[in-house]
């Protein structure tokens, strides 16, 4: 395997993230967005939100400087009622590196970071299409629990499918009766 390392993303990663998201969007079942929907504004927005009030981790390919092989991010929804929640989670792995355990590894790094450095986060949530069996298996093997279905949420080439809502609870989170402020 190529020499690679995991690290927290920075705003300098936006161009590489655009390229990564477009590569993944080109494959069937890659991500929900089409390649043309991966705009600079879209990527800059999730990077900014994740850096300001969430978490974003990338896998950098050392043999191709400036290229990323994987990314995961989530951020708080932005209101105090949900200040203990990371949401809008997205995980993707470059098609050339899929099936090598990279998705599991970067997700484990992400969750370890929440456990060890984000005591304010009690819950991580995500949605995935019901037909995405590999993703559902991965998420459940990492401790995510199925919490519900959003019927007819995703339109596919053959009709509609449900999105499956999953959540993971931070084992180190203890509710202390206070509500974290978002202006920390």
C-alpha positions as CSV (number, residue, x, y, z in Angstrom):
1,X,0.0,0.0,0.0
2,X,1.1,3.6,-0.6
3,X,2.6,5.6,2.2
4,X,-0.2,7.6,3.8
5,X,-1.0,9.3,7.1
6,X,-4.2,10.5,8.8
7,X,-4.5,14.1,10.1
8,X,-7.0,16.8,10.9
9,X,-8.0,18.7,7.7
10,X,-7.4,22.4,7.2
11,X,-8.9,25.0,4.8
12,X,-5.9,24.4,2.5
13,X,-7.4,20.9,1.8
14,X,-10.4,22.3,0.0
15,X,-9.1,21.8,-3.6
16,X,-8.0,18.2,-2.8
17,X,-11.3,17.5,-1.1
18,X,-13.2,18.7,-4.2
19,X,-11.1,16.3,-6.4
20,X,-11.7,13.5,-3.9
21,X,-15.4,14.1,-3.7
22,X,-15.8,14.2,-7.5
23,X,-13.8,10.9,-7.9
24,X,-16.1,9.2,-5.4
25,X,-19.3,10.8,-6.9
26,X,-18.4,9.2,-10.3
27,X,-18.8,5.7,-9.0
28,X,-22.2,4.0,-8.4
29,X,-23.0,4.0,-4.7
30,X,-20.1,6.4,-3.9
31,X,-21.9,9.3,-2.3
32,X,-25.4,10.8,-2.6
33,X,-24.1,13.9,-4.6
34,X,-23.5,13.8,-8.3
35,X,-20.1,15.0,-9.4
36,X,-21.5,18.3,-10.7
37,X,-23.0,18.9,-7.3
38,X,-19.6,18.9,-5.6
39,X,-18.9,22.6,-5.8
40,X,-16.3,24.7,-4.1
41,X,-19.0,26.4,-2.0
42,X,-20.3,23.0,-0.8
43,X,-16.9,21.8,0.2
44,X,-15.8,25.1,1.7
45,X,-19.0,25.2,3.8
46,X,-18.6,21.7,5.3
47,X,-14.9,22.3,5.9
48,X,-15.6,25.6,7.7
49,X,-18.4,24.2,9.8
50,X,-16.4,21.1,10.7
51,X,-13.3,23.1,11.7
52,X,-15.4,25.6,13.7
53,X,-17.7,23.3,15.5
54,X,-17.0,19.6,14.7
55,X,-14.3,17.3,13.4
56,X,-12.8,16.6,10.0
57,X,-10.1,14.0,9.4
58,X,-8.4,13.2,6.1
59,X,-6.0,10.5,4.8
60,X,-3.2,12.0,2.8
61,X,-1.5,10.0,0.1
62,X,2.2,10.8,0.7
63,X,3.2,9.3,-2.7
64,X,0.9,11.9,-4.5
65,X,1.4,15.2,-2.7
66,X,-1.8,17.2,-2.6
67,X,-4.1,14.2,-3.0
68,X,-6.4,12.7,-0.4
69,X,-7.4,9.1,-0.2
70,X,-10.2,9.4,2.4
71,X,-12.2,11.9,4.5
72,X,-14.7,12.0,7.3
73,X,-16.5,15.0,8.9
74,X,-19.4,15.9,11.0
75,X,-20.4,19.1,12.9
76,X,-22.8,20.3,15.5
77,X,-26.2,21.4,14.0
78,X,-25.8,25.0,15.4
79,X,-28.5,25.3,18.1
80,X,-28.0,24.7,21.8
81,X,-30.7,22.0,22.0
82,X,-28.4,19.8,19.9
83,X,-25.0,21.1,21.2
84,X,-24.0,17.6,22.3
85,X,-24.6,16.1,18.8
86,X,-22.3,15.8,15.7
87,X,-24.4,15.5,12.6
88,X,-24.3,15.7,8.8
89,X,-21.6,13.0,9.0
90,X,-20.0,12.0,5.7
91,X,-17.4,9.4,5.1
92,X,-15.8,8.6,1.8
93,X,-12.8,6.7,0.4
94,X,-11.2,7.2,-3.0
95,X,-12.3,4.3,-5.3
96,X,-8.7,3.3,-5.8
97,X,-8.4,2.6,-2.1
98,X,-11.8,1.0,-1.3
99,X,-11.9,-2.4,0.2
100,X,-8.6,-2.0,2.1
101,X,-10.0,-1.2,5.6
102,X,-9.4,2.6,5.2
103,X,-13.0,3.5,5.9
104,X,-13.0,1.6,9.1
105,X,-9.6,3.0,10.2
106,X,-10.5,6.7,9.5
107,X,-13.9,6.2,11.2
108,X,-12.2,4.6,14.2
109,X,-9.8,7.6,14.4
110,X,-12.8,10.0,14.2
111,X,-14.7,8.2,17.0
112,X,-11.5,7.9,19.2
113,X,-11.0,11.7,18.8
114,X,-14.6,12.2,20.0
115,X,-14.1,9.9,23.0
116,X,-10.7,11.3,24.0
117,X,-11.0,15.0,23.2
118,X,-14.7,16.0,22.9
119,X,-16.4,15.4,26.2
120,X,-19.0,17.8,25.1
121,X,-20.2,15.4,22.4
122,X,-22.5,12.7,23.5
123,X,-24.0,11.6,20.1
124,X,-22.8,11.1,16.5
125,X,-25.5,10.6,13.9
126,X,-25.7,9.8,10.3
127,X,-28.0,8.6,7.5
128,X,-27.3,6.0,4.8
129,X,-29.4,4.5,2.0
130,X,-31.1,1.2,2.9
131,X,-29.4,-0.4,-0.2
132,X,-25.9,0.4,1.1
133,X,-25.4,-2.9,2.9
134,X,-21.6,-2.4,3.2
135,X,-22.0,1.0,4.9
136,X,-24.7,-0.3,7.2
137,X,-22.5,-3.3,8.2
138,X,-19.5,-1.0,8.8
139,X,-21.5,1.5,10.9
140,X,-23.1,-1.2,13.1
141,X,-19.8,-2.9,13.6
142,X,-18.4,0.4,15.0
143,X,-21.2,0.6,17.5
144,X,-23.9,2.6,15.6
145,X,-27.5,1.7,16.3
146,X,-30.3,1.9,13.8
147,X,-32.8,4.4,15.1
148,X,-35.3,4.7,12.3
149,X,-36.2,5.0,8.6
150,X,-37.0,7.9,6.4
151,X,-39.2,6.3,3.8
152,X,-38.9,7.5,0.2
153,X,-36.1,9.9,1.1
154,X,-33.7,8.9,-1.7
155,X,-34.5,8.8,-5.4
156,X,-32.6,6.1,-7.3
157,X,-32.6,5.0,-10.9
158,X,-35.2,2.4,-10.2
159,X,-37.5,4.3,-7.7
160,X,-37.2,5.4,-4.2
161,X,-35.5,4.0,-1.1
162,X,-35.5,4.7,2.6
163,X,-32.6,6.4,4.4
164,X,-31.6,4.6,7.6
165,X,-30.9,6.8,10.6
166,X,-28.1,5.6,12.9
167,X,-26.5,7.0,16.0
168,X,-23.5,6.3,18.2
169,X,-23.3,7.3,21.8
170,X,-20.0,8.5,23.2
171,X,-19.2,6.1,26.1
172,X,-17.3,8.8,27.9
173,X,-20.2,11.3,27.8
174,X,-21.9,12.1,31.1
175,X,-24.8,14.5,31.2
176,X,-24.0,17.0,34.0
177,X,-27.3,18.9,33.7
178,X,-25.7,21.9,31.9
179,X,-26.3,22.8,28.3
180,X,-23.1,23.5,26.4
181,X,-23.0,27.0,24.9
182,X,-22.3,27.2,21.2
183,X,-20.2,30.3,21.5
184,X,-17.3,28.5,23.2
